[in-house]
């Protein structure tokens, strides 16, 4: 039985038990052993071959390597909720550019994002009511992924920590058809 067949059966079982939680770590370790048995990437260098960094949302529907047609070792992929430009993303991009030779940044948000369904104030109020403390970090929710990509591009251009800003482009991935739609600076 192939790994894809096993994965398909595991996913079907998860769908069938959507209301139940079952930890995945043991199954993932078994899959890793299978992966390691056929591992062929030991010669890849730490510097990405395309000198590219991608900042994207953590949404599980988005396989960044598949969406962009990238192979292992071709790009750094930095992900968080919403794909927003936070201090930690700038920290990662700063290291990526200054020590690992990336020169291009691609931003990818998507349609039907979870951050479009929640407001910052409501989310923080719920946490404060439950825990007695409001989070110190910004949620960075948004209504329009196109406008948020545009804002993210502006944030990157404004930070003094990135020396290479000539090749920054942003896109919105449509989860219904798999296409990327460019957000032009403006």
ABEGO torsion letter per residue (X at the ends): XBAAAAAAAAAAAAAAAAABBBBAAAAAAAAAAAAAAABAAAABBABBAAGBBBBBBABAABBAAAAAGBBBGABBBBBBBGGBBBAAAAAAAAAAAAAAGBABBBBBBBBGBAAAABBAAAAAAAAAAAAGBBBABBAGBBABAAAAAAAAAAAAAABAABABAABBBBBBBBAAAGBBBBBBBX
